[in-house]
Amino acid sequence: MDKHELGLFLRNRRARLMPEDVGLPSGPRRRTPGLRREEVAVLAHISTEYYVRLEQGRAPRPSGEVLAGIARALLLTDAETGHLHVLAGTLRSGPARHRRDVRPSILALLDRLPGTAGFVVSAAFEVLAWNELAAALMEDFAALDPAGRNLARRAFLGPRSGSSLYGASRSPGFRQHVAVNLRASLARYPDDPEIAGLIDDLRAGSADFARLWERRDVQVAPMLTKTFRHPEVGLVTVDCDSLTLTDRDQSLVLYTAPKGSRDADALALLQALGPGVHQQSASR
C-alpha cells in the first residue's frame, strides 16, 4: 500500500468534482475547488474521520468494499478505479521489476508482418524489438543504446523534445500518454529503480512532464492515427494499434495503412529503402 500516493490521488480527484457533479446542491461559494471531504465520506458511506486519514496517509489498508464506495463517490473511471486498488495494495502484486526480454514468438511475428511497421515497448517505454520497416519509418534503433531507444526520454528530454517525435503529429497526445502510463507502471513496480530513475529524470529535466505528472491522470484517449513527416517519402499517415502482451507487461505497437493508399505505397518504398534511409538523408 502506497499511503502517500493514495492520499495524493484521492485529493486530486476530489478537487476535480463539484457538488452538482454528484447531485449535491452547490450552496455558498467555496474557498477551494472540489468536493469537501465530508461530502465524499457521505457518498462513499464511510466515516469522515476515516476518509480524512486516508487522504493524510494515516489510515490502514481499506477494504475492497470501501474502495468501491470511494470510486463511486469520486466518479472514477474503470482505469482510475484499477489504479486506486493498486495504490491501496488490494491487487495481487507482480514481479518487482519490469521485464525487458521479448518472447521469441513475438520476435518472429515482427519479421512476418507484411507492410506493417511493428515494435515492442516495455513498461518504461524502451523500444525492445522492432522490424525493418519500423526502423525505416522512425529510426535505426540498432544504432542506439538502451537509453537512446527510450521513447519517453526522446519525447521529453531529446534535442527536439519541444517539437514532434520522429516528425509525427499529435506529439502532445503522446507525451500525455507517456505520463499516464509511467504513473501506472510506477504503481505496478514501486521498487523498480529503472522506472523510478526515469521518472525522476523526466520530472527534473522537463517542465512539461512535471506538469503532466502532477495531474495524476491514469487514462487518455487512444491514438488511432499518426502522421509522420519522413525525410524521404514526405507525409505518411498510419493507423495505430497497440496490443498488450500481458505475460510480460509489454506492448506490441503496429503501424499500418489501407491497402492501395498513397500511405501504403510510402510504407512499401520505405520497406525497400530499409533502416539505413535515415543515415542516407543525414549525409546529404
C-alpha positions in Angstrom: 0.0 0.0 0.0 1.4 3.4 -1.1 -0.3 5.6 1.6 1.3 8.8 0.4 0.4 8.4 -3.3 -3.0 7.1 -2.4 -3.7 10.2 -0.4 -2.5 12.5 -3.2 -4.6 10.7 -5.8 -7.7 11.0 -3.6 -7.2 14.7 -3.1 -6.5 15.2 -6.7 -9.7 13.5 -7.8 -11.8 15.2 -5.1 -10.6 18.6 -6.2 -11.9 17.9 -9.8 -15.5 17.4 -8.7 -18.2 20.0 -7.9 -21.2 19.3 -5.8 -23.6 19.4 -8.8 -21.5 16.6 -10.5 -22.6 14.2 -7.8 -26.1 15.5 -7.3 -25.4 17.8 -4.3 -26.6 21.4 -4.0 -23.7 23.9 -4.7 -24.5 26.0 -1.7 -22.5 29.1 -0.8 -19.3 29.9 -2.7 -16.4 27.7 -1.6 -12.9 28.8 -0.7 -11.3 25.9 -2.6 -12.5 24.0 -5.6 -13.9 20.5 -5.4 -16.0 18.4 -3.0 -15.4 18.6 0.7 -14.0 15.6 2.5 -17.2 15.1 4.5 -19.2 15.0 1.2 -17.0 12.3 -0.2 -17.3 10.3 3.0 -21.1 10.6 3.0 -21.3 9.5 -0.7 -18.9 6.6 0.0 -20.8 5.5 3.1 -17.7 5.7 5.4 -16.9 8.0 8.3 -15.4 11.4 7.6 -12.6 10.7 10.1 -11.5 7.6 8.2 -11.6 9.3 4.8 -9.5 12.2 6.2 -7.0 9.7 7.5 -6.8 8.1 4.0 -6.0 11.4 2.4 -3.4 12.1 5.0 -1.8 8.8 4.6 -2.5 7.6 8.1 -5.2 5.0 7.6 -4.8 1.3 7.4 -5.4 -0.5 4.2 -9.0 0.0 3.1 -11.2 -3.0 2.1 -12.4 -3.6 -1.4 -15.9 -2.5 -0.3 -14.6 0.8 1.0 -12.6 1.4 -2.2 -15.6 0.6 -4.3 -17.6 3.2 -2.4 -14.9 5.8 -2.8 -14.7 5.1 -6.5 -18.4 5.6 -6.9 -18.3 8.8 -4.8 -15.5 10.3 -6.9 -17.0 9.1 -10.2 -13.8 7.2 -11.1 -13.4 5.6 -14.5 -12.5 1.9 -14.7 -8.9 2.8 -15.2 -8.9 5.1 -12.3 -10.6 2.5 -10.1 -8.0 0.0 -11.0 -5.2 2.5 -10.2 -6.9 3.1 -6.8 -6.8 -0.6 -6.0 -3.1 -0.8 -7.0 -2.2 2.1 -4.7 -4.2 0.6 -1.9 -2.4 -2.7 -2.3 -5.6 -4.7 -2.7 -4.5 -6.3 -6.0 -2.1 -9.2 -6.1 1.4 -7.8 -6.6 3.5 -8.9 -9.6 7.3 -9.0 -10.1 9.5 -6.4 -8.5 11.0 -5.2 -11.8 9.5 -4.8 -15.3 10.6 -7.3 -18.0 12.8 -6.4 -21.0 13.0 -9.8 -22.6 10.7 -10.3 -25.6 9.1 -13.6 -26.4 10.7 -15.4 -29.4 7.3 -15.8 -31.0 6.8 -12.1 -31.0 10.2 -11.5 -32.5 9.3 -13.9 -35.3 5.9 -12.3 -35.7 7.5 -8.9 -36.2 9.5 -10.2 -39.2 6.5 -11.8 -40.8 4.2 -8.7 -40.8 3.8 -7.5 -44.4 3.6 -3.8 -44.9 3.5 -3.2 -41.2 5.9 -1.2 -39.0 6.0 -3.0 -35.7 7.9 -2.7 -32.5 7.7 -3.7 -28.8 8.0 -1.3 -25.9 8.5 -2.0 -22.3 6.6 -0.7 -19.3 9.3 2.0 -19.2 8.9 3.0 -22.9 12.1 1.4 -24.1 11.9 0.0 -27.6 12.9 -3.6 -27.1 12.4 -5.1 -30.5 11.4 -3.8 -34.0 11.2 -4.8 -37.6 13.0 -3.2 -40.6 10.0 -1.1 -41.6 9.7 0.4 -38.1 13.4 1.3 -38.2 13.0 2.8 -41.7 9.9 4.9 -40.7 11.1 6.0 -37.3 14.8 5.4 -36.6 17.5 2.8 -36.8 17.1 1.6 -33.2 20.0 -0.8 -33.6 22.4 2.2 -33.7 21.3 3.4 -30.3 22.0 2.3 -26.7 19.0 1.4 -24.5 18.7 5.0 -23.1 18.6 6.3 -26.7 15.8 3.9 -27.5 13.6 5.1 -24.7 10.7 7.0 -26.2 9.9 8.8 -23.0 13.4 10.3 -22.8 13.2 11.2 -26.5 9.8 12.9 -26.2 10.7 15.0 -23.1 14.5 15.2 -22.9 15.7 14.8 -26.5 17.2 17.7 -28.6 13.8 18.2 -30.3 11.6 17.5 -27.3 9.7 20.7 -27.7 8.6 19.7 -31.2 7.4 16.4 -32.7 8.9 12.9 -32.2 10.1 11.4 -35.5 8.2 14.2 -37.3 5.0 12.7 -36.0 1.7 14.6 -35.4 -0.1 14.5 -32.1 3.1 14.7 -30.1 1.3 16.4 -27.2 -1.1 13.5 -27.0 1.8 11.1 -27.0 3.5 13.0 -24.2 0.3 12.8 -22.1 0.2 9.1 -23.0 3.7 8.6 -21.6 3.0 10.4 -18.3 -0.2 8.4 -17.8 1.4 5.0 -18.5 4.5 5.7 -16.4 2.3 6.5 -13.4 0.6 3.2 -13.9 4.0 1.5 -14.3 5.3 3.0 -11.1 2.2 1.8 -9.2 2.8 -1.7 -10.5 6.6 -1.6 -9.9 7.2 0.7 -6.9 10.6 -0.8 -6.2 11.9 -0.8 -9.8 14.9 1.5 -9.8 14.9 1.9 -13.6 11.3 3.2 -13.7 11.8 5.4 -10.6 15.0 6.8 -12.0 13.4 7.5 -15.4 10.5 9.4 -13.8 13.0 11.4 -11.6 15.0 12.4 -14.7 11.9 13.4 -16.6 10.5 15.5 -13.7 13.8 17.2 -13.2 14.5 17.8 -16.9 11.1 18.7 -18.3 8.6 21.2 -17.0 6.1 19.7 -19.4 6.4 16.3 -17.9 6.3 17.7 -14.4 3.1 19.5 -15.2 1.5 16.3 -16.7 2.8 14.2 -13.8 1.1 16.4 -11.2 -2.3 16.0 -13.0 -2.3 12.3 -11.8 -4.2 11.2 -14.9 -4.5 7.5 -15.4 -6.5 7.4 -18.6 -6.2 9.1 -22.0 -7.9 8.7 -25.3 -6.2 6.2 -27.6 -4.2 7.4 -30.6 -5.9 5.9 -33.6 -3.8 7.5 -36.4 -0.5 9.2 -36.6 1.2 11.2 -39.4 4.9 11.1 -39.8 6.9 13.7 -41.8 9.6 11.5 -43.3 12.7 13.0 -44.9 12.5 10.6 -47.9 8.8 10.0 -48.6 7.2 13.1 -47.0 3.9 12.8 -45.0 2.9 9.2 -44.1 -0.4 8.7 -42.2 -0.7 5.3 -40.5 -3.3 3.6 -38.4 -2.1 2.9 -34.8 -2.8 -0.3 -32.9 -1.3 -1.3 -29.6 -1.7 -4.8 -28.3 -0.9 -5.6 -24.7 1.4 -8.6 -24.1 0.1 -9.3 -20.6 2.6 -12.0 -19.6 5.5 -9.6 -19.8 3.7 -6.3 -19.4 4.8 -5.0 -22.8 3.1 -3.5 -25.8 3.2 -4.5 -29.4 2.7 -1.4 -31.5 1.6 -1.7 -35.1 1.5 1.0 -37.8 -0.4 0.1 -41.0 -2.0 1.9 -43.9 -5.1 1.0 -46.0 -4.2 -1.3 -49.0 -3.8 0.7 -52.2 -3.5 4.1 -50.5 -0.7 6.5 -51.0 0.4 5.9 -47.5 0.7 2.1 -48.1 2.8 2.9 -51.2 5.0 5.1 -49.0 5.5 2.3 -46.5 6.3 -0.1 -49.3 9.0 2.3 -50.5 10.4 2.6 -47.0 10.5 -1.2 -46.8 12.6 -1.3 -49.9 14.9 1.5 -48.7 15.5 -0.2 -45.3 16.7 1.1 -41.9 19.7 3.0 -43.4 17.4 5.5 -45.1 17.9 7.9 -42.1 21.7 7.8 -42.4 21.4 8.4 -46.2 19.2 11.5 -45.6 21.5 12.9 -42.9 24.6 12.6 -45.2 23.1 14.8 -47.9 
